[in-house]
Amino acid sequence: MKTRKLGRHDVGAIGFGAMSLGGMFGATDEATSLSALDAAWEAGITHFDTANIYGMGISETMIGTWLKTRGHSPVIATKAGIVDGTPRRIDNSEPYLRSELEASLKRLGRDHVDLFYIHRREADRPLEEVIGTLSRLIEEGKIGGYGLSEIAPATLRRAHAIHPCMAVQNEYSLWTRQPELGVIQACAELGTTFVAFSPLARGMLGETALAPPTDGFRGRNPRFTEPAFSRNTAKIESFRAFCRERGWTTSATALAWTLQKGDHILPIPGTRSAAHLRHWLAADEISFTAEDQARIDQLLPAGFAEGDRYGDHQLAGVERYC
């Protein structure tokens, strides 16, 4: 697999998003998860992204087991800042971030992580205070660098001026294009890696059409509820047919589209299945002609998806800037 930069690290051009390992999109088990992680490593994926709330520690524990039993040394990223509950709230205080980081390190079986994200920004807490906390964690060797997630370009610029930001992680795919309105450009300008999460549209850009989701995460998401779900599925089916005509898998084509939007972009698709992972591993080898790109733009133009990408219950800490 080709490589890209993530801070000072050279990592596989495709990373691994480990949200699914926490059971967020359906039940999983240790053997299946370890098999998926093994397949990722064997394919040249060296950047693994998790968070404290993915299964309330299950994803990190699974990765910790994998690291302990395999002896690999990948680049590990995790996150904290979202406090689960009803309603969901955000806590970027130093005591909270420190305690959650220590718990993550214990589950991962590590004394540091390479990248630590603020999972969501706490709007009322001064950014200077938050970046100060992260800077101290870097100085102490607890984290190699810090990142920010679901933020606006202005927040990145302000944070980076206090201490260089290693990565910004926002949702970006063929059906979620907001980062093109400033965040991707700001990352390129500042030398910050843009990490694209959900680049396969939470499973919509897979090899077969999804059944109407019943899991708690997607089941209340406007894009996955009717009538938007059926309309979105029909639009993506035409793209799926185009991919078959070209001899590409749907997921690899969607990832290739993301990769070709900038050398500083690092997509992190996720899966619980080694078989599904293999569908998208050739993404960094696909090269679009001008005709291919025009056809994709015709089939799935910017803004084609119906419905908001989050329900109101999921919007805490998401910065909107357009």
C-alpha positions in Angstrom: 0.0 0.0 0.0 1.1 3.6 -0.7 1.9 5.8 2.2 0.9 9.3 3.4 2.0 11.5 6.2 0.3 11.7 9.6 2.3 14.1 11.6 5.9 12.8 11.6 4.7 9.3 10.7 4.5 7.6 7.3 1.3 5.5 7.4 -0.7 3.5 4.9 -2.7 5.7 2.6 -5.8 4.1 4.0 -6.3 3.9 7.8 -8.7 1.7 9.9 -11.6 3.3 11.7 -12.4 1.0 14.7 -15.9 2.3 15.6 -17.5 -1.0 14.4 -15.4 -3.0 16.7 -17.3 -1.5 19.6 -20.6 -2.9 18.3 -21.9 0.4 17.1 -23.3 -1.1 13.9 -24.3 -4.5 15.2 -22.9 -7.3 17.4 -19.3 -8.4 17.0 -17.0 -10.8 18.8 -13.3 -11.0 19.6 -12.3 -13.6 17.0 -14.0 -11.6 14.2 -12.6 -8.3 15.3 -9.0 -9.7 15.6 -9.3 -11.3 12.1 -10.3 -7.9 10.7 -7.4 -6.2 12.4 -5.0 -8.9 11.1 -6.3 -8.4 7.6 -5.8 -4.7 7.8 -2.2 -5.0 9.0 -1.3 -7.6 6.4 -2.6 -5.2 3.7 -0.4 -2.4 4.8 -2.7 -0.4 7.0 -0.7 1.0 9.9 -2.9 3.7 11.3 -5.7 2.6 13.6 -8.3 5.0 14.9 -10.5 4.4 18.0 -12.2 6.3 20.8 -13.1 5.9 24.5 -16.9 5.8 23.7 -16.8 3.2 20.9 -18.7 0.5 22.7 -17.7 2.3 26.0 -14.2 1.0 25.9 -14.8 -2.2 23.9 -13.1 -1.0 20.7 -10.0 0.1 22.6 -9.9 -3.2 24.6 -10.1 -5.2 21.3 -7.2 -3.2 19.8 -5.3 -3.7 23.1 -5.8 -7.4 22.9 -4.6 -7.4 19.3 -1.5 -5.4 20.1 -0.6 -7.6 23.0 -1.1 -10.9 21.1 0.5 -9.8 17.8 3.3 -7.6 18.9 2.7 -5.0 16.1 3.6 -1.3 16.5 1.1 0.7 14.5 0.2 4.4 14.8 -2.7 4.5 17.3 -5.2 7.4 17.6 -7.9 7.7 20.2 -10.3 10.4 21.4 -12.1 11.8 24.4 -14.4 14.7 25.1 -17.9 13.2 24.6 -19.7 12.2 27.8 -22.3 9.7 26.9 -25.8 10.1 28.3 -29.2 11.8 27.7 -28.6 14.4 26.7 -25.0 13.9 25.4 -22.6 16.5 26.7 -19.1 17.6 26.0 -16.3 17.9 28.6 -12.8 19.3 27.5 -11.6 20.0 31.0 -8.1 19.0 31.9 -9.2 16.5 34.7 -11.7 14.8 32.4 -9.3 14.5 29.5 -6.5 13.2 31.6 -8.6 10.6 33.4 -10.1 9.4 30.1 -6.7 9.3 28.4 -5.3 7.2 31.3 -8.3 4.8 31.0 -7.7 4.5 27.2 -4.0 3.8 27.7 -4.8 1.0 30.1 -7.3 -0.6 27.7 -4.8 -0.3 24.8 -1.9 -1.6 26.9 0.3 1.4 26.0 2.0 4.2 27.9 1.2 6.7 25.2 -0.8 7.2 22.0 0.5 8.7 18.8 -2.5 11.0 18.3 -5.1 12.1 20.8 -8.2 13.9 19.6 -10.7 16.2 21.2 -13.7 14.2 20.0 -15.9 17.3 20.1 -15.2 20.8 21.1 -16.8 22.2 24.2 -18.0 25.6 22.9 -18.0 27.5 26.2 -14.5 26.4 27.3 -11.7 28.7 26.0 -9.8 27.1 23.2 -6.5 28.3 24.8 -7.2 26.3 27.9 -7.9 23.1 25.9 -4.9 23.4 23.7 -2.8 24.2 26.8 -3.9 20.8 28.3 -3.0 19.0 25.1 0.3 20.7 24.9 1.2 19.5 28.4 0.2 16.0 27.5 2.6 16.2 24.6 5.4 17.5 26.8 4.8 14.7 29.3 5.1 12.1 26.5 1.5 10.8 27.0 0.5 11.8 23.4 2.6 12.3 20.3 0.3 15.0 18.9 -3.2 16.3 19.2 -6.2 16.4 16.8 -9.6 18.1 16.6 -12.8 16.5 15.3 -15.9 18.0 13.7 -14.6 21.5 13.8 -14.7 24.7 11.6 -11.7 26.2 9.8 -11.6 29.1 12.2 -11.2 26.8 15.2 -8.3 25.0 13.4 -6.5 28.2 12.7 -6.8 29.5 16.3 -5.7 26.2 17.8 -2.8 25.8 15.4 -1.5 29.2 16.3 -1.3 28.1 20.0 0.3 24.7 19.2 0.6 23.0 15.8 -2.4 20.6 15.2 -1.4 17.2 13.9 -4.8 16.2 12.4 -8.4 17.2 11.9 -11.0 14.5 11.7 -14.3 15.4 10.1 -16.8 13.3 8.1 -16.0 13.4 4.4 -17.2 11.2 1.5 -19.1 11.4 -1.7 -22.3 12.1 0.3 -20.8 14.5 2.9 -19.0 17.3 1.3 -18.9 20.2 3.8 -15.2 19.9 4.5 -14.6 21.2 0.9 -15.9 24.6 2.1 -12.8 25.4 4.1 -11.5 22.7 6.4 -9.6 20.7 3.7 -8.0 23.9 2.4 -7.0 25.1 5.9 -5.4 21.7 6.7 -3.4 21.9 3.4 -2.2 25.4 4.2 -1.2 24.6 7.8 0.4 21.2 7.1 -2.3 19.4 9.1 -3.5 15.9 8.0 -7.2 15.8 7.2 -8.5 12.4 8.4 -11.8 11.6 6.6 -14.1 9.5 8.8 -17.1 7.5 7.4 -15.6 7.7 3.8 -18.0 4.9 2.9 -21.0 6.7 4.1 -21.6 4.4 7.1 -22.0 1.4 4.8 -24.1 3.0 2.1 -21.1 2.9 -0.3 -20.5 -0.9 0.1 -20.9 -3.6 -2.5 -24.6 -4.3 -1.9 -27.4 -2.0 -0.8 -28.1 -1.8 2.9 -31.3 -3.0 4.4 -33.0 -0.3 6.4 -30.8 0.0 9.5 -32.1 -0.9 12.9 -29.0 -0.2 14.9 -29.2 2.7 17.4 -26.7 4.9 15.7 -28.0 4.9 12.1 -31.6 4.0 12.9 -32.3 7.6 14.1 -30.1 9.3 11.5 -32.2 11.3 9.0 -30.3 9.9 6.0 -31.2 6.4 7.0 -34.9 7.0 7.7 -37.7 7.0 5.1 -38.3 8.4 2.6 -34.7 9.7 2.4 -33.2 6.2 2.9 -34.9 4.7 -0.2 -34.1 7.7 -2.4 -30.4 7.7 -1.3 -30.2 4.0 -1.9 -31.5 4.4 -5.5 -29.0 7.1 -6.3 -26.1 5.1 -5.0 -27.2 2.1 -7.0 -26.5 3.9 -10.2 -23.0 4.7 -8.9 -22.6 1.0 -8.0 -23.5 0.0 -11.6 -20.8 2.5 -12.9 -18.2 0.9 -10.7 -19.1 -2.6 -11.9 -18.7 -1.4 -15.5 -15.2 -0.2 -14.8 -14.2 -3.4 -12.9 -13.9 -1.6 -9.6 -15.6 -2.4 -6.3 -18.0 0.3 -5.1 -16.1 0.8 -1.8 -12.7 1.0 -3.4 -14.0 3.6 -5.9 -15.5 5.7 -3.2 -12.2 5.6 -1.2 -10.2 6.4 -4.4 -12.4 9.5 -4.9 -11.5 10.7 -1.3 -7.8 9.9 -1.7 -7.6 11.9 -4.9 -9.0 15.1 -3.3 -5.7 15.8 -1.7 -2.4 14.2 -0.8 -2.9 15.3 2.8 -6.2 13.4 3.1 -6.2 10.1 5.0 -9.5 8.1 4.9 -10.3 5.7 7.7 -13.0 3.3 6.6 -14.2 0.8 9.2 -15.5 -2.7 9.2 -16.0 -5.7 11.5 -15.2 -8.1 8.6 -11.9 -9.1 7.0 -13.9 -10.0 3.9 -15.5 -6.5 3.6 -12.1 -4.9 4.2 -10.6 -6.7 1.2 -13.2 -5.0 -1.0 -11.6 -1.6 -0.6 -7.9 -2.4 -0.4 -7.2 -1.5 -4.0 -8.4 2.1 -3.6 -5.0 3.6 -3.7 -4.3 1.9 -7.1 -7.4 3.4 -8.9 -6.8 6.4 -11.1 -9.7 8.3 -12.6 -9.7 9.7 -16.1 -11.4 13.0 -16.7 -14.3 11.0 -18.1 -14.5 8.9 -15.0 -14.6 12.0 -12.7 -17.2 13.6 -14.8 -19.4 10.5 -14.7 -19.1 10.3 -10.9 -19.9 14.0 -10.6 -23.0 13.3 -12.7 -24.1 10.3 -10.7 -23.4 11.6 -7.2 -23.1 15.4 -7.4 -22.3 17.5 -4.3 -25.3 17.6 -2.1 -27.1 14.6 -3.6 -27.9 13.0 -0.2 -31.3 13.6 1.2 -31.5 14.2 5.0 -29.1 15.6 7.5 -26.1 13.5 8.4 -26.9 13.7 12.1 -30.1 13.6 14.1 -30.6 16.4 16.6 -29.5 14.1 19.4 -26.1 13.6 17.8 -25.3 17.3 17.2 -23.7 18.3 20.5 -20.3 19.7 19.8 -20.5 19.6 16.0 -19.3 23.0 14.6 -21.4 24.3 11.7 -19.8 27.0 9.7 -21.8 27.2 6.4 
